């Protein structure tokens, strides 16, 4: 019995010593929640551009004067900047709680992959970290406190989560951006934000050609983009039918999209995007009587015509800027053999293919009040 106890003690003591050596005290850790990246052009021609990286670190000290600590470093690489950031704080910086990465517009125009690649390779960083574009300087947006909102990092994260559920911006993570970047049949997109006085607002959807920012969809047209991009079961859309003096507010939208590819010869393609919409009317201003079935059909046709026009205009804009943000190339690729697709220069053909948008709208209900 004595020998058995002695053997157990011999085994337990070394294990406890090893465990103590691997301890991490929470109060001594700096959990990076949000990171911003900006391009600083070189002052001297021929020299490499500098990268400005800032981080926002929540503080758990209840006696502290601030709820977060912000750090900034300027370097040629993100990893070198991380070392410089570490020298400015008594905390040990860790990336396991990173929630969002903000990229300034000037950096996005040059290309993001070099910086996203660093994040993707880091085993401590989750692939679910959000990718967000800032219309302006990401550092300035992150450093500012927006009272009475929560601390800036949490404020932006909650804003994107809420707007993503409402279909006004796509939910884009490191995984999704990287997946679309390396897929030869689609280009990446990302939500865009900007600072307006004491608020951060959604500024639309950024469209990329490979990893370079090209153009954007305005915030007032973002739900039209969601209708084109895929299916969803929740959303609100405000429509002004100016030619008819009518205004409609649709809620609880259910959108379904089907794409058909047609080929009429060598490298000759056309695409039909068939969209089915169902929604409830929360507000209507106009001369029609929604309790009348014929008037409801007229309104449904007017809504369909409006959305059909807007979707066609949006597709034309994407083709003009050579950004396949809807993944139409994937649909054509799936209709071809591997050798046919590899011999096809999709980027050259994409701007010239005919895309037809067909929309059918159904009003599910028009509120509690009837007359």
Phi, psi and omega in degrees: 000316180298319180295321180297318178296320180297317179298318180297319179296320179298323180282321187285320185300313178297323180295321180292326178293317178298318180297321179294329180287344183255013182291146173231119181272124187302321183295342182259004181255141174252103184277103178294121182259321181222139179233142177240147180232130177223151178264128175250107181302143180292139179286334180252132180296139178094342178273156183289140177295148179266154179246126176257120182242132178234149179229150176243124185239115176297144179250132182266359183284113182292341181268358182288156180280335182236156180271352181206161175243136180241138181228148180222140176218150178241125181204178178271340179226157182288324180291323176295323178295324179297320178296319179293322178296320181298330181287348186262000184223153176279353181271153173272112185287129177230152187249006185293340180254015179298130183247329188210144174240126181254128180244128177291156186296320182296323178290320181296327178292332179277329180133138185255346191298322181304325183271324175291325178303318179298321180290319182295325182286339184284116183292343180279345184260129180289147176286354180267006177296135183285146173250121185227137178259138178252125177282086185135216182262119183292325179300312181297320180294318183287325185287335185280144173264130184251087180280144003267025179289166175298176178305150197304314181300313179293322179301311180295317182298315180292323178299315181292322178297315182294315180290329176296321178292332178272004177069015180275340173220149176283151177270102186245123178247175176304318181297312184290321178296315180294319179301311181290330179295319184267356173277125184280007180242013180200152176250150181289159171226168177202149175292149179239136179232166174204159179270133176230104182056246183257024180224158167253129184236154174288129184246018176114201183234124180278134179249134185244148164253107193058241183255009182256132176292133181245307183203184181218161171260127182296157182298333180285346180247010187293326179288329174299319177297318179297323178297320180287327189283331181175192181273148171206166186238007180210140179167160178230142183221126176257128186234128174252110177266079190297324182294336181250001179065036183239149174229135182228137173242114180259138180229167180053043182291138171240119183241133176233135183237134173232137182241131176239134181254133178238138178240130182243018180149189182296117179059024178248109184231153169220154186227135172253124173253107182260121185241132176243123182240136171230137181198169178254144179269118176267331182212137175219129175237115182170189186263354181281154177253110187291344176284347179267126185297321179295320178294323177297320178295321176299318180293320177299318179294321179295318178295317179299316180297319180297310183292324178298318178295315182295319180294320178296317178299321181291318177297318178299319178298318179295318180295319180298323181268003177058043175241117180266070185284344181267352180074032179295330178298327178296322180293317178292321178301321181290343179268356183244164171282167182299316182292324178295319180291317181294333177275356182265127176269089189298320182299331179277328183276326187308314183295343188253356181284151179274126179240120180252129179252124181239126186235133174237126183244138178231124177275115181288313178204168184228037174093178184279333186272131178233149176214000000 
